[in-house]
Amino acid sequence: MKRGNRTFTCAAVALAAFAPAAWADEFAYATDTTGTLYSVNLTTGGATTIGSHGVFLESLALSPGGELFGADGGGDIYSLDTTTAFATFVGSTGLGNIEGMDFNGSDMLATDFGGTPNVYSIDTSNGTPTLVSTFDAETGAVRTMAVKDADTIMARCDLPGPNSLYGVTYPGGVTTFVGNMGGSIMAAMDYGNDGVLYALDGDGSVYTINDSTGEATLTGDTGDQFWLGMASNPVPEPATLWALGAGIALLAGRSRRKR
């Protein structure tokens, strides 16, 4: 084997070994009280600013097709550009504050702010809500919500204590108290692609949540952000992919020139 080819092969193997690690990290889009959209590495706790959307969004949801939506304290729905964070008004739900939102397949679900919450299906083209379920217990307001599977949502509610985690059947509404997650105010929560429930709190902390007990495990710290919403993102940070691709392309070019 020529030296150039050998060098390229060794470097490519090294890059290939690094690539799975980049893909293995869990990422999420997240928004805070400053109206800024971030990409958060849930594995390391790193937060990268995407841009300002200029809206006080209380929740985020990412569709299977990669469309990011947000809801504000007045029940208005926005679509967000995941590259620039630019927010486009979609429509008003008329539901008031929406702090829990997630996709169940292609269906975007949202919770209202009532003491006995309702679950709605939201039309992503105009914001029209359709009532699909009601919790069968008084849990207090939902501060964040994540879809566990086709039949269950997990909701962080105000009662009986701070950061109370509930499992709620969908669409049946059977509501089961799981446990208290503890910690600071957890207002952002979603399942990662690894099947783990993650949460961000009002102090910038990153947690994994045991969805059978409610136990929270601190795994990282993004800084001082007060997180309001998050949506798990299966794509690694663009800079990581660019670096990998550029490295392989550069080595390939050098190898060809040395032949």
Secondary structure as the mmCIF struct_conf table of DSSP 4:
data_model
#
loop_
_struct_conf.conf_type_id
_struct_conf.id
_struct_conf.beg_label_comp_id
_struct_conf.beg_label_asym_id
_struct_conf.beg_label_seq_id
_struct_conf.end_label_comp_id
_struct_conf.end_label_asym_id
_struct_conf.end_label_seq_id
HELX_RH_AL_P HELX_RH_AL_P1 ARG A 3 ALA A 24
BEND BEND1 ASP A 25 ASP A 25
STRN STRN1 PHE A 27 ASP A 32
TURN_TY1_P TURN_TY1_P1 THR A 33 THR A 34
BEND BEND2 GLY A 35 GLY A 35
STRN STRN2 THR A 36 ASN A 41
TURN_TY1_P TURN_TY1_P2 LEU A 42 THR A 44
STRN STRN3 ALA A 47 SER A 52
BEND BEND3 VAL A 55 VAL A 55
STRN STRN4 LEU A 57 LEU A 62
TURN_TY1_P TURN_TY1_P3 PRO A 64 GLY A 65
BEND BEND4 GLY A 66 GLY A 66
STRN STRN5 LEU A 68 ASP A 72
TURN_TY1_P TURN_TY1_P4 GLY A 73 GLY A 74
BEND BEND5 GLY A 75 GLY A 75
STRN STRN6 ASP A 76 LEU A 80
TURN_TY1_P TURN_TY1_P5 THR A 82 THR A 84
STRN STRN7 ALA A 87 SER A 92
BEND BEND6 GLY A 94 LEU A 95
STRN STRN8 GLY A 100 ASN A 104
TURN_TY1_P TURN_TY1_P6 GLY A 105 SER A 106
STRN STRN9 ASP A 107 THR A 111
BEND BEND7 PHE A 113 THR A 116
STRN STRN10 ASN A 118 ILE A 122
TURN_TY1_P TURN_TY1_P7 THR A 124 ASN A 126
STRN STRN11 PRO A 129 THR A 134
BEND BEND8 ASP A 136 ALA A 137
STRN STRN12 VAL A 142 ASP A 149
TURN_TY1_P TURN_TY1_P8 ALA A 150 ASP A 151
STRN STRN13 THR A 152 CYS A 157
BEND BEND9 ASP A 158 GLY A 161
TURN_TY1_P TURN_TY1_P9 PRO A 162 ASN A 163
STRN STRN14 SER A 164 THR A 169
TURN_TY1_P TURN_TY1_P10 TYR A 170 GLY A 172
STRN STRN15 THR A 175 ASN A 180
BEND BEND10 GLY A 183 SER A 184
STRN STRN16 MET A 186 TYR A 191
TURN_TY1_P TURN_TY1_P11 ASN A 193 ASP A 194
BEND BEND11 GLY A 195 GLY A 195
STRN STRN17 LEU A 197 ASP A 201
TURN_TY1_P TURN_TY1_P12 GLY A 202 ASP A 203
BEND BEND12 GLY A 204 GLY A 204
STRN STRN18 SER A 205 ILE A 209
TURN_TY1_P TURN_TY1_P13 ASP A 211 THR A 213
STRN STRN19 ALA A 216 ASP A 221
BEND BEND13 ASP A 224 ASP A 224
STRN STRN20 TRP A 227 ASN A 233
BEND BEND14 PRO A 234 VAL A 235
HELX_LH_PP_P HELX_LH_PP_P1 PRO A 236 GLU A 237
HELX_RH_AL_P HELX_RH_AL_P2 PRO A 238 LYS A 258
#
